[in-house]
Amino acid sequence: MARDESVRDTTGPAEQTVSDDERNNTSVIDRRSYLKLAGATVLATGVSAGAASAAGNDYEVIEARGQTITIDSGQTWENKLIDFGNRNEISIIAKGTNWTIRNIGFTGTIPYNTAVFGVCDSGSGTSVMENIYFGESTGEQPASTRSICIWVDPKHNGHLDVTNVNFNVPGNNGIYGSAPAYNGNGGTVALDSCYGNDCHHTAFRIGDNGMSIDNCMSYKSGTRAANRNAWIWEGKYDGGATIRNSHFITNGAGDSIATNGNPNLTIDNVHTDDGHGDGSNPEHFVPDGCPKSGEEAASGGSSNSASSSPSTDEDADRSENTLLVDGVGTAGDTRYEFTVSGAAEKATIKGATIDDGDSIESGHVTGRVAGWRDAFRFAGDLEELTIEGDARVFVNGERVDPADYGQEKPHVLTLVGNGTTANYELTVDGTIETIAGDDSEEHATVSSGNTVEGSIERASQQFRFSGTLTDITFLDGSAQVYVDDQRIDPKQYNEQELLPHAIVIDGTDTDGRTEYAFSVDGEVITSSYRDASVNPGDEIDGRSVSGKVDDGLDAYWFDGDIADFQLSGNATVDVEYNARSN
């Protein structure tokens, strides 16, 4: 059923505990438990009071107050009139399969910089959004304040029908549906009989992996030069994109149909006023069946008034805290790490995605975000916060300065020599640095910000780092290793094989994006060699690699030989055999 995200499922799995045997072994701990083994703290939660379910043309009125509503697989969420008031936020999340959202109307002024719907069909099924009305906004506004009505998550691998949706939100975005095509799981979206009114910067954004726009109309007043009626993105899947029987008006500003890359696009009976279609003289109209008010949408298309009363939260206990890492509008990815005094859990605040790669161990959280949002609910106090990148952090809706929460690099790694020379290499998934005045300054070298090479014989060396220790390898000899105040077993951390050869795709001196794909007949892993960035969008599938570079470097370690290589763009490629010994 649909549920408010603030309500925890008390029948779900309990917090992970540590066995008595593990607690008694305090001298050496493994890589997953060197962080504080704090006891689990139950988050304070409450049950939201809801209005009576709709019957016939009745509908429920919901007052936006920053809540998150989640739609389950196979469920139908319908007949709702949602009041934004004066830019109050609400997030509606549907990320299962075979769900339906219909007869939803919005009143009040759409909030700044939010995604109202965050959706995908992640079970290869078919989900539906139909008869929805978005209305009221202030038109012209800065880029940092524009909202997205419907965001389609990259994890979408099924099909989504979007029918009779009215994006009457001047200055804001309509639907962003292209991500599954170019950096996601290949799901498709079909828009039918939808309307966009002065959406900025885009009304209808899709990919060329089988997505379509049919019987739609998008109007622009001409006040926004960057405005796009439709934006078609080249993706990595087959299927093409189709626009049929549609009308787009630009009034001389921006593009009726814009493209990103070189998408496979078919246009059939598309009327535009800038020559980008195959017809001219576009008409301005709202497609048949598309609602023209919030009340009309909520009542299922009828214009008669419905008896309804606002839902409240008098019984709700919303004492838990929220933390949002917001990477929207930033370049590259941001690594974050924070510690709270209580328990933490992932959340979907402001349409944030829940990513398997983000880690929670007791009250310690690490993760990365690129171009979108990660969010968490937590109990207790925020004790430490580290951000590496341009993303912004909000605690309980207020932006915070990470410098106010602990040290930038909160962990200390210590090596203690045993009297014989040991050469080592270690890597963290954050950043690491030597400590001024320590032996590490003389005997160790930091490269790429996250890798250290050095040697030790006697005494000790110390480093400050953020994130977690991911690899430590002694090329010869040995030493004792401590993370914070706990001794660790290096054997638990040397799972990464030191592959001998390097391949570097260098786009630093080129214009535009370069795409590449290659395969090897041995093993291959990502690398920070030559200060290359590790881009989470690059993919390794067994022995095959694919990725993109703009103005940076991508690098990989491998063994064996390169079996196949493809390059589209102007980046240079260097293959260095036995690079570690050069």
C-alpha positions as CSV (number, residue, x, y, z in Angstrom):
1,M,0.0,0.0,0.0
2,A,1.0,3.6,-0.2
3,R,2.8,4.7,2.9
4,D,4.4,7.7,4.5
5,E,8.1,7.2,4.5
6,S,8.4,8.4,8.1
7,V,6.7,5.2,9.3
8,R,9.2,2.4,10.0
9,D,8.1,-1.2,9.3
10,T,8.6,-2.7,12.8
11,T,8.2,-6.2,11.3
12,G,11.2,-5.8,9.1
13,P,14.7,-7.1,9.8
14,A,16.3,-6.0,13.1
15,E,19.5,-4.0,13.3
16,Q,22.6,-6.1,12.7
17,T,24.3,-7.3,15.9
18,V,27.7,-8.5,16.8
19,S,28.2,-12.0,18.3
20,D,29.8,-12.6,21.6
21,D,32.7,-14.3,19.8
22,E,33.3,-11.2,17.7
23,R,33.1,-8.9,20.8
24,N,35.6,-10.9,22.7
25,N,38.2,-10.7,19.9
26,T,39.3,-7.1,20.5
27,S,43.0,-7.3,19.5
28,V,42.4,-7.8,15.7
29,I,39.3,-6.8,13.8
30,D,38.4,-7.2,10.1
31,R,37.7,-4.6,7.5
32,R,34.0,-4.4,8.1
33,S,34.1,-3.9,11.8
34,Y,36.9,-1.5,12.6
35,L,34.4,1.3,12.8
36,K,32.7,1.9,16.2
37,L,30.6,-1.2,17.2
38,A,27.9,0.9,18.7
39,G,24.6,-0.6,19.9
40,A,21.6,0.0,17.6
41,T,19.3,2.8,18.6
42,V,15.7,2.6,17.5
43,L,14.5,5.6,15.6
44,A,11.5,7.4,17.0
45,T,8.6,7.0,14.6
46,G,5.0,7.7,14.5
47,V,1.9,6.7,12.4
48,S,0.4,9.4,10.3
49,A,-3.3,9.9,10.4
50,G,-4.9,9.7,7.0
51,A,-8.2,10.8,5.5
52,A,-10.8,8.4,4.4
53,S,-10.2,6.6,1.1
54,A,-11.9,8.1,-1.9
55,A,-15.1,6.7,-3.3
56,G,-16.6,7.6,-6.7
57,N,-15.5,11.2,-7.5
58,D,-14.4,12.0,-4.0
59,Y,-10.8,12.7,-3.3
60,E,-8.5,13.0,-0.4
61,V,-6.8,16.4,0.3
62,I,-3.2,16.2,1.5
63,E,-1.3,19.2,2.8
64,A,2.4,19.2,1.8
65,R,4.6,19.4,4.8
66,G,7.9,17.8,3.7
67,Q,6.7,14.3,3.9
68,T,7.6,11.3,1.7
69,I,4.9,9.0,0.4
70,T,5.9,5.6,-1.1
71,I,3.8,3.6,-3.5
72,D,4.4,-0.2,-3.3
73,S,4.6,-2.7,-6.1
74,G,1.2,-3.7,-7.6
75,Q,-0.6,-0.9,-5.8
76,T,-2.8,2.0,-7.1
77,W,-2.5,5.5,-5.6
78,E,-5.4,7.7,-6.8
79,N,-7.8,10.5,-6.2
80,K,-5.5,12.9,-4.3
81,L,-5.5,16.7,-4.2
82,I,-2.2,17.9,-2.9
83,D,-1.8,21.4,-1.6
84,F,1.7,22.8,-1.9
85,G,0.6,26.0,0.0
86,N,3.4,28.4,-0.3
87,R,6.1,26.1,-1.7
88,N,5.8,23.4,0.9
89,E,7.5,20.2,-0.2
90,I,6.3,16.6,-0.7
91,S,8.0,13.7,-2.3
92,I,6.1,10.8,-3.9
93,I,8.2,7.7,-4.6
94,A,7.3,4.7,-6.7
95,K,10.2,2.4,-7.3
96,G,8.7,-1.1,-7.4
97,T,6.9,-2.7,-10.3
98,N,3.4,-2.7,-11.8
99,W,2.2,0.3,-9.8
100,T,-0.4,2.9,-10.9
101,I,-0.6,6.6,-10.0
102,R,-3.7,8.4,-11.3
103,N,-6.1,11.2,-10.7
104,I,-3.7,13.4,-8.8
105,G,-4.0,17.2,-8.7
106,F,-1.8,19.9,-7.2
107,T,-2.7,23.3,-5.9
108,G,-0.6,26.0,-4.3
109,T,2.9,27.1,-5.6
110,I,5.3,24.3,-6.5
111,P,8.4,24.4,-4.1
112,Y,11.9,25.4,-5.2
113,N,14.4,22.8,-6.4
114,T,12.7,19.6,-5.7
115,A,11.5,16.5,-7.5
116,V,7.8,15.9,-6.8
117,F,7.7,12.4,-8.2
118,G,10.6,10.0,-8.2
119,V,9.7,6.9,-10.1
120,C,10.8,3.8,-11.9
121,D,9.6,0.3,-12.6
122,S,12.5,-1.8,-11.3
123,G,10.9,-5.2,-11.9
124,S,10.7,-5.2,-15.7
125,G,6.9,-4.7,-15.5
126,T,4.6,-1.9,-16.7
127,S,3.6,1.0,-14.5
128,V,1.2,3.9,-15.1
129,M,0.9,7.6,-14.4
130,E,-2.3,9.2,-15.7
131,N,-4.6,12.1,-15.3
132,I,-2.3,14.4,-13.3
133,Y,-2.3,18.2,-13.0
134,F,0.6,20.3,-11.9
135,G,-0.3,24.0,-11.5
136,E,0.9,27.3,-10.1
137,S,4.5,28.6,-10.1
138,T,6.2,32.0,-10.4
139,G,7.6,31.5,-13.8
140,E,11.1,33.1,-14.3
141,Q,13.5,31.9,-11.6
142,P,17.2,31.0,-11.3
143,A,18.5,27.6,-12.3
144,S,19.1,26.5,-8.7
145,T,15.5,26.9,-7.8
146,R,13.8,25.0,-10.7
147,S,11.9,21.9,-9.8
148,I,11.2,18.6,-11.7
149,C,7.6,17.3,-11.7
150,I,8.5,13.7,-12.6
151,W,12.0,12.3,-12.3
152,V,12.5,8.8,-13.8
153,D,15.3,7.0,-11.9
154,P,18.1,5.4,-13.8
155,K,17.2,2.0,-12.2
156,H,14.1,1.9,-14.4
157,N,14.1,-1.3,-16.4
158,G,10.4,-1.8,-17.2
159,H,7.9,0.4,-19.1
160,L,6.2,3.6,-17.9
161,D,3.1,5.0,-19.5
162,V,2.6,8.7,-18.8
163,T,-0.8,9.8,-20.1
164,N,-2.9,13.0,-19.8
165,V,-0.4,14.8,-17.6
166,N,-0.6,18.6,-17.5
167,F,2.7,20.3,-16.6
168,N,1.3,23.8,-16.1
169,V,4.4,24.9,-14.2
170,P,6.1,27.9,-16.0
171,G,9.8,28.1,-15.0
172,N,10.0,24.4,-13.9
173,N,10.8,21.1,-15.6
174,G,8.2,18.6,-16.7
175,I,9.4,15.0,-17.0
176,Y,13.0,13.9,-16.9
177,G,12.8,10.5,-18.4
178,S,16.1,10.1,-20.2
179,A,18.4,8.7,-17.5
180,P,17.5,5.0,-17.9
181,A,18.6,5.3,-21.5
182,Y,22.1,6.8,-21.2
183,N,23.2,5.8,-17.7
184,G,20.7,3.4,-16.4
185,N,19.0,0.1,-16.8
186,G,17.3,0.7,-20.2
187,G,13.6,1.1,-19.1
188,T,11.2,2.9,-21.5
189,V,8.8,5.8,-21.2
190,A,5.8,6.6,-23.4
191,L,4.2,10.1,-23.2
192,D,0.7,10.4,-24.6
193,S,-1.6,13.4,-24.6
194,C,0.5,15.5,-22.2
195,Y,0.8,19.3,-22.1
196,G,3.7,21.6,-21.1
197,N,3.3,25.3,-20.4
198,D,6.5,27.3,-20.5
199,C,8.5,24.6,-18.8
200,H,12.1,25.5,-18.2
201,H,14.4,24.2,-19.2
202,T,12.5,21.2,-20.6
203,A,8.9,19.9,-20.8
204,F,9.5,16.4,-22.2
205,R,12.9,14.8,-21.9
206,I,13.4,11.2,-23.1
207,G,16.0,8.8,-24.4
208,D,16.4,6.9,-27.7
209,N,16.0,3.4,-26.3
210,G,12.4,2.9,-27.4
211,M,10.8,5.9,-25.7
212,S,8.1,8.0,-27.4
213,I,6.1,11.2,-27.3
214,D,2.6,11.0,-28.9
215,N,-0.3,13.5,-29.2
216,C,1.5,16.1,-27.0
217,M,1.6,19.8,-27.0
218,S,4.3,22.1,-25.4
219,Y,4.0,25.9,-25.5
220,K,6.7,28.5,-24.7
221,S,6.1,32.2,-24.4
222,G,9.5,33.1,-25.8
223,T,10.9,34.5,-22.5
224,R,13.4,31.7,-22.0
225,A,16.1,31.2,-24.6
226,A,17.3,27.9,-23.1
227,N,13.8,26.4,-23.1
228,R,13.2,23.2,-24.8
229,N,9.8,21.7,-25.7
230,A,11.4,18.2,-26.2
231,W,14.9,17.0,-25.4
232,I,16.0,13.7,-26.9
233,W,19.1,12.0,-25.4
234,E,21.4,9.5,-27.1
235,G,21.6,6.4,-25.0
236,K,23.4,3.1,-24.9
237,Y,20.4,0.9,-25.8
238,D,18.7,0.1,-29.1
239,G,15.1,1.1,-29.9
240,G,15.2,4.7,-31.0
241,A,13.0,7.6,-30.0
242,T,9.7,8.6,-31.7
243,I,7.7,11.9,-31.7
244,R,4.3,11.7,-33.4
245,N,1.3,13.9,-33.9
246,S,2.5,16.6,-31.6
247,H,2.7,20.5,-31.6
248,F,5.6,22.5,-30.2
249,I,5.6,26.3,-30.0
250,T,8.8,28.3,-29.2
251,N,7.9,31.8,-30.0
252,G,11.4,32.4,-31.2
253,A,13.3,31.3,-28.1
254,G,15.1,28.0,-27.6
255,D,14.4,24.8,-29.5
256,S,11.2,22.9,-30.2
257,I,13.2,19.6,-30.4
258,A,16.7,19.6,-29.0
259,T,19.1,16.6,-29.0
260,N,22.0,15.5,-26.8
261,G,24.6,13.4,-28.7
262,N,23.3,11.8,-31.8
263,P,20.1,10.0,-30.9
264,N,18.2,7.7,-33.2
265,L,15.0,9.9,-33.6
266,T,12.0,9.5,-35.8
267,I,9.6,12.4,-36.3
268,D,6.1,11.9,-37.8
269,N,3.5,14.7,-38.2
270,V,5.2,17.0,-35.7
271,H,4.3,20.7,-36.1
272,T,6.8,23.3,-34.9
273,D,7.5,27.0,-35.5
274,D,11.3,26.7,-35.8
275,G,11.6,24.1,-38.6
276,H,12.7,21.2,-36.4
277,G,9.6,19.2,-37.2
278,D,8.2,17.8,-40.4
279,G,5.2,20.2,-40.2
280,S,4.6,23.9,-39.5
281,N,1.9,26.1,-38.1
282,P,1.6,24.4,-34.6
283,E,-1.5,25.0,-32.6
284,H,-1.7,25.8,-28.9
285,F,-4.2,23.6,-27.1
286,V,-4.5,21.2,-24.2
287,P,-4.8,17.6,-25.4
288,D,-8.1,15.9,-25.0
289,G,-8.4,14.1,-21.7
290,C,-5.7,16.2,-20.1
291,P,-7.0,17.8,-16.8
292,K,-7.1,21.6,-16.6
293,S,-7.2,22.0,-12.8
294,G,-6.1,20.2,-9.7
295,E,-9.7,19.5,-8.6
296,E,-10.6,18.1,-12.1
297,A,-7.6,15.7,-11.9
298,A,-8.2,14.5,-8.4
299,S,-11.9,13.8,-9.1
300,G,-11.0,11.6,-12.0
301,G,-11.8,14.1,-14.8
302,S,-15.1,15.5,-13.5
303,S,-15.3,19.2,-12.8
304,N,-17.8,18.9,-10.0
305,S,-16.6,19.8,-6.5
306,A,-16.0,17.0,-4.0
307,S,-16.4,16.9,-0.3
308,S,-13.1,16.5,1.4
309,S,-11.1,17.6,4.4
310,P,-7.4,18.0,4.9
311,S,-5.4,15.2,6.4
312,T,-3.4,16.0,9.5
313,D,-0.6,14.5,11.5
314,E,-1.7,15.2,15.0
315,D,-0.7,11.7,16.1
316,A,2.6,11.7,14.2
317,D,5.9,11.8,16.0
318,R,8.4,13.2,13.7
319,S,11.2,13.5,16.2
320,E,13.8,11.9,13.9
321,N,16.4,14.0,12.1
322,T,17.1,14.1,8.4
323,L,20.3,14.6,6.4
324,L,20.3,15.4,2.7
325,V,23.4,15.3,0.5
326,D,22.3,17.4,-2.6
327,G,24.4,17.0,-5.7
328,V,21.9,18.5,-8.2
329,G,23.6,21.0,-10.4
330,T,27.1,20.0,-9.4
331,A,29.9,18.7,-11.6
332,G,31.5,15.3,-10.9
333,D,30.7,13.1,-7.9
334,T,30.9,13.9,-4.2
335,R,32.1,11.5,-1.5
336,Y,30.5,12.0,1.9
337,E,31.0,10.5,5.3
338,F,29.2,11.2,8.6
339,T,28.7,9.8,12.1
340,V,25.6,10.2,14.3
341,S,25.2,9.2,17.9
342,G,22.1,7.1,17.2
343,A,21.0,4.8,14.4
344,A,20.7,5.9,10.7
345,E,18.7,4.6,7.7
346,K,18.5,5.5,4.1
347,A,15.5,7.7,3.0
348,T,13.9,9.2,-0.1
349,I,13.7,12.8,1.0
350,K,13.2,15.2,-1.9
351,G,13.2,12.3,-4.3
352,A,16.6,11.0,-3.2
353,T,17.6,7.6,-4.5
354,I,18.5,4.7,-2.3
355,D,21.8,3.3,-3.5
356,D,23.2,-0.1,-2.6
357,G,26.7,1.3,-2.7
358,D,26.1,3.6,0.3
359,S,27.1,2.0,3.5
360,I,25.7,2.3,7.0
361,E,27.5,0.6,9.9
362,S,25.8,1.5,13.2
363,G,25.8,5.3,13.1
364,H,28.6,5.7,10.6
365,V,27.6,6.4,7.0
366,T,29.7,6.6,3.8
367,G,28.6,7.1,0.2
368,R,28.9,9.0,-3.1
369,V,26.4,11.1,-5.0
370,A,26.7,12.4,-8.6
371,G,24.1,14.8,-10.0
372,W,21.3,13.8,-7.7
373,R,20.5,13.3,-4.0
374,D,21.2,10.9,-1.2
375,A,19.2,11.2,2.1
376,F,19.1,9.6,5.5
377,R,17.0,9.7,8.7
378,F,18.9,9.4,12.0
379,A,18.5,9.5,15.7
380,G,20.7,11.5,18.1
381,D,23.2,14.1,17.1
382,L,25.4,14.6,14.1
383,E,28.9,14.2,15.4
384,E,31.2,14.2,12.3
385,L,30.7,15.2,8.7
386,T,33.1,15.0,5.8
387,I,32.4,16.2,2.3
388,E,34.7,15.8,-0.7
389,G,33.1,17.4,-3.7
390,D,30.6,20.2,-4.5
391,A,27.4,18.7,-3.1
392,R,25.5,20.6,-0.4
393,V,24.4,19.1,2.9
394,F,21.2,19.9,4.7
395,V,20.3,18.8,8.2
396,N,16.6,19.0,9.0
397,G,16.2,21.3,6.0
398,E,18.9,23.7,6.9
399,R,22.2,23.9,5.0
400,V,25.2,23.1,7.2
401,D,29.0,23.7,7.0
402,P,30.9,20.4,7.3
403,A,33.7,22.3,9.0
404,D,31.4,22.6,12.0
405,Y,31.3,18.9,12.5
406,G,34.6,17.3,13.5
407,Q,37.8,17.0,11.4
408,E,37.9,16.9,7.7
409,K,39.8,13.6,7.8
410,P,38.5,11.9,11.0
411,H,40.5,8.6,10.9
412,V,44.1,7.9,11.7
413,L,46.0,5.0,10.2
414,T,49.2,3.9,12.0
415,L,52.0,1.6,10.7
416,V,54.5,0.3,13.3
417,G,57.7,-1.2,12.0
418,N,59.2,-4.5,13.3
419,G,62.9,-3.9,12.5
420,T,63.0,-5.2,8.9
421,T,62.2,-3.1,5.8
422,A,58.7,-3.4,4.5
423,N,57.4,-1.7,1.3
424,Y,53.7,-1.1,1.2
425,E,50.9,0.3,-0.8
426,L,47.5,1.3,0.7
427,T,44.3,2.8,-0.6
428,V,41.2,4.4,0.9
429,D,37.9,5.3,-0.7
430,G,38.1,8.8,0.5
431,T,41.3,10.9,0.8
432,I,44.5,10.4,2.8
433,E,47.4,12.6,3.8
434,T,50.7,12.4,5.7
435,I,50.9,14.1,9.1
436,A,53.2,17.1,9.4
437,G,56.4,16.2,11.4
438,D,55.7,12.5,11.3
439,D,58.0,9.9,9.6
440,S,55.2,9.5,7.0
441,E,56.3,12.8,5.4
442,E,59.8,11.4,4.7
443,H,59.1,7.8,3.8
444,A,55.7,7.8,2.1
445,T,54.2,9.4,-1.1
446,V,50.5,10.1,-1.6
447,S,49.2,9.9,-5.2
448,S,45.7,10.7,-6.5
449,G,44.7,11.8,-3.0
450,N,43.7,8.3,-2.0
451,T,46.8,6.0,-2.5
452,V,50.0,5.8,-0.5
453,E,53.2,4.1,-1.4
454,G,56.0,3.9,1.1
455,S,58.5,1.9,3.2
456,I,58.9,1.4,6.9
457,E,61.6,-0.3,9.1
458,R,61.4,1.0,12.6
459,A,59.3,3.4,14.6
460,S,55.9,4.4,13.3
461,Q,54.2,6.3,10.5
462,Q,50.8,7.9,10.7
463,F,48.2,9.2,8.2
464,R,44.9,11.0,8.4
465,F,42.2,9.8,6.1
466,S,38.5,9.9,5.4
467,G,36.3,7.1,4.2
468,T,37.4,3.5,4.8
469,L,40.6,1.6,4.2
470,T,40.0,-0.5,1.1
471,D,43.4,-2.1,0.4
472,I,46.7,-2.5,2.1
473,T,49.4,-4.7,0.5
474,F,53.0,-5.3,1.7
475,L,55.1,-5.9,-1.4
476,D,57.8,-7.3,0.9
477,G,58.2,-7.5,4.7
478,S,55.4,-6.7,7.2
479,A,54.4,-4.2,9.9
480,Q,51.6,-3.8,12.4
481,V,48.7,-1.7,11.2
482,Y,46.2,0.2,13.3
483,V,43.0,2.1,12.2
484,D,42.2,4.6,14.9
485,D,42.7,2.7,18.1
486,Q,42.1,-0.8,16.7
487,R,44.8,-3.1,15.3
488,I,43.7,-4.7,12.0
489,D,44.8,-7.7,10.0
490,P,46.2,-6.6,6.7
491,K,45.3,-9.9,5.1
492,Q,41.6,-8.8,5.4
493,Y,42.4,-5.8,3.2
494,N,44.6,-7.1,0.4
495,E,41.8,-8.6,-1.7
496,Q,42.7,-6.3,-4.6
497,E,45.2,-7.9,-6.9
498,L,48.1,-5.8,-8.1
499,L,47.6,-6.1,-11.8
500,P,50.7,-5.1,-13.7
501,H,49.6,-3.1,-16.8
502,A,47.8,0.2,-17.2
503,I,45.5,1.7,-19.8
504,V,44.8,5.5,-19.6
505,I,42.1,7.3,-21.6
506,D,43.1,10.9,-21.5
507,G,40.6,13.6,-22.5
508,T,42.3,16.6,-20.7
509,D,43.4,18.4,-23.9
510,T,40.3,17.6,-26.1
511,D,37.0,19.2,-26.7
512,G,33.8,17.3,-26.1
513,R,33.1,13.9,-24.7
514,T,34.9,10.7,-25.7
515,E,33.2,7.3,-25.3
516,Y,35.2,4.1,-25.1
517,A,34.8,0.4,-24.7
518,F,37.4,-2.4,-24.5
519,S,37.9,-5.9,-23.3
520,V,40.9,-7.9,-22.0
521,D,41.7,-11.6,-21.9
522,G,42.7,-11.3,-18.2
523,E,41.5,-9.3,-15.2
524,V,40.7,-5.5,-15.2
525,I,39.9,-3.0,-12.4
526,T,39.6,0.7,-12.1
527,S,42.6,2.8,-11.2
528,S,43.7,6.2,-10.0
529,Y,47.0,5.9,-11.9
530,R,48.3,9.2,-13.2
531,D,45.7,11.0,-11.1
532,A,42.8,9.5,-13.0
533,S,39.4,9.9,-11.6
534,V,37.3,6.9,-10.6
535,N,34.0,7.6,-12.3
536,P,31.0,5.7,-10.9
537,G,29.3,5.9,-14.3
538,D,32.1,3.8,-15.9
539,E,31.2,0.1,-16.0
540,I,33.2,-3.1,-15.7
541,D,31.3,-6.3,-16.7
542,G,33.6,-9.2,-16.3
543,R,36.5,-8.5,-18.7
544,S,34.7,-5.8,-20.6
545,V,34.8,-2.1,-19.8
546,S,32.8,0.9,-21.1
547,G,32.9,4.6,-20.0
548,K,33.1,8.2,-20.9
549,V,35.6,11.1,-20.4
550,D,35.1,14.8,-20.9
551,D,38.1,16.8,-19.7
552,G,39.7,14.2,-17.4
553,L,41.4,10.9,-17.3
554,D,40.1,7.3,-16.8
555,A,42.6,4.6,-16.0
556,Y,42.5,0.8,-15.4
557,W,44.9,-1.8,-14.2
558,F,44.8,-5.1,-16.1
559,D,46.7,-8.2,-16.9
560,G,46.9,-10.3,-20.1
561,D,46.3,-8.5,-23.4
562,I,43.7,-6.1,-24.8
563,A,41.4,-8.2,-26.9
564,D,39.2,-5.4,-28.4
565,F,39.1,-1.6,-28.2
566,Q,36.6,1.0,-29.5
567,L,36.9,4.8,-29.2
568,S,34.5,7.6,-30.2
569,G,36.0,11.0,-29.7
570,N,39.3,12.7,-29.5
571,A,40.8,11.4,-26.3
572,T,44.3,9.8,-26.4
573,V,44.9,6.3,-25.2
574,D,48.1,5.1,-23.6
575,V,48.8,1.4,-22.8
576,E,51.7,0.9,-20.4
577,Y,52.8,-2.7,-19.9
578,N,54.4,-3.4,-16.5
579,A,53.6,0.2,-15.5
580,R,54.2,-0.5,-11.8
581,S,57.9,-1.2,-12.5
582,N,58.4,1.8,-14.8
